[in-house]
Structures are given as C-alpha cells and as structure tokens.
Amino acid sequence: MPPHIALLVNPHSGRRRAAVLAVRLKEALRDAGARVHVYTGRSAADSRRMARLAAADRPDALVAVGGDGLVHQALQGVVGTGVPLAAVPAGTGNDIVRAFGRPRGSVHDTAAAVLRGRTRPTDAVRLSLADGTRRYFLSVLACGFDARVNERVNAQRVRVGRAGYVVGLMAELRSFRPIDYEIDVDGRRIAEPGMLVAVGNTCAYGGGMRVCPDAEPDDGLLDVVFVRQARIGRFLRLFPRVFNGSHTGLDEVVVERGRTVTIRADAGAAYADGERMGDPPLVCEVVPKAVEMLELTS
C-alpha cells in the first residue's frame, strides 16, 4: 500500500507562498508514489479542526505547510496520537522549523525526506488556561512586554515584517510598566516585579530571538527566563542581546528549569508558538515525547 500523507495548508501564509509550495509538494509526493490528502484551513480554528480530522485518518505523516501558527494548530491534532508531524516553512517567523531542521534542497528532496519517515521523539507543553481550556505548544510561551508587543503588531492594519515589530516595540515602551509576577517552577517561587517571563521548550521565538538559548525539546524540562524590573533605558540596552542568547548572564535575568511552571500576573494575554493564548493564571506542564517530529534535513 502506498504511503498516506496529509498536507495541512494555510493558503494565505507567507503572502500566499504556502499555497504554491503545497501544490508543488503534493505533486512531488505523488510522483514518488504517495497518496496525498490536502486539508485547507481558512482560520486558526478551522486549521485546528482540519488537523484533528487528518490525524483521525491515521496518515503516515501530517505535513504542515505554513508558519509557526499553522504548526501549532497541527500539533493539537497529532499530540499523543503517534502520527508524525513535519513542518515545511512558508511563514514569517518559522522558529519551530529552525528548532527541528529546515528542509534543504528542492521540493522533491523535501518529499523524499517526508517519505523516509525518520522521526525525533519530542516533548510538547500542555498549557492550562484560566477558563479550563487546554492547548499544547512546541516552542516558547511569552508573557509580559514581548507578548504585549505581539498584540500591537497583530493589530497593525498593514504588516511590514521586522519593521512592524520595531514600531510595536517602541509604542509599547511609551506605556509599559513593570508587572508583579508570581511564578512557580516545580515549587520554587519567583515573586517580584518584572518585564517579561518566557517558558521555552525550544530556544527561540519572534523570528530568531534566542530567549531561552539552552532549551532542548527532548530533555523533559522547560526553561524559564524571567527579566526583572529594569529602567527603560537599561531594558532597551539589554533587550537586543536576546538575539544571540547572551542576556541570560545579566543580573536582571533569572533562569530556572522545571517540569511544571505556573504564572500569575496581571500581564495581559500570553502568546505561545506566536499564537494568542489568554491571560494568566497559566500552567505549563512538559509532556515528554508527546509528538514524533519528522526530520526533513538530510
């Protein structure tokens, strides 16, 4: 029986680049002898529903063609099922793809890697929201200054990439005040004002910002990075260090590791995998080896 591959596509991702890439990948997979079923999500909720439908059909792999947000929705369908998940980048951030290996070569090479079926058992993070909702994420949860910048960027009528993030950052700096946090990491408590907290299963968010530089997605632990209260000028000087991960050595930064992280704060909505989650209180619990990630690098 030929291998069965499910493609989950956000046709609007990457200025419709995902739709073109998905068509080419579908053709390459079929040329290689696979049976391919395409699922198209018109919204985040629709993509999540499609991912669950696809996983219920027990394909040999679910391939998400889009950005981190689409991979996040695909994760909700496959976590705990044993159906392998692959991420083919066609978005703007693509931090999940960076963590697990960007496909190399032509679309036919990507198809061959999908069909080769080499997987990496990977942790996921179960997130419990205040209303009882549960979601899973793969990369980083942000709560505080960075999440508020994300809110501003998402509200922009015209998206202009990294420049839009800078505009949102400068706008948030004008009104931001330190947040009173209570953070529990396996029973160890941080209770003080701060600028942000990040909970990482992988190291980066925001298109390559290495906020949790030592996070590994298969070690059964979450990396927690908390930035203490700082004057705006000082914060502006230290924040760029997140791009190379050198911020963790600063006095203003606290780093913890654990299996369960609880965040309480009047911080506004948190984001995970670049997607809006909800306001604290939040509980993050690592679920070891909850998903099989397909390795698409040679």
Secondary structure, DSSP 8 states (H G I E B T S, - for coil): ---EEEEEE-TTTTTTHHHHHHHHHHHHHHHTT-EEEEEE-SSHHHHHHHHHHHHHT--SEEEEEE-HHHHHHHHHHHTTT---EEEEE-SS--HHHHHH----S-HHHHHHHHHHT-EEEEEEEEEE-TTS-EEEESSEEEEEHHHHHHHHHHH-SS--THHHHHHHHHHHHHH---EEEEEEETTEEEEEEEEEEEEESSS-BTTTB-SSTT--TTSS-EEEEEEE---HHHHHHHGGGGGTTGGGGSTTEEEEEESEEEEE-S---EEETTEEEE-S-EEEEEEEEEEEEE----
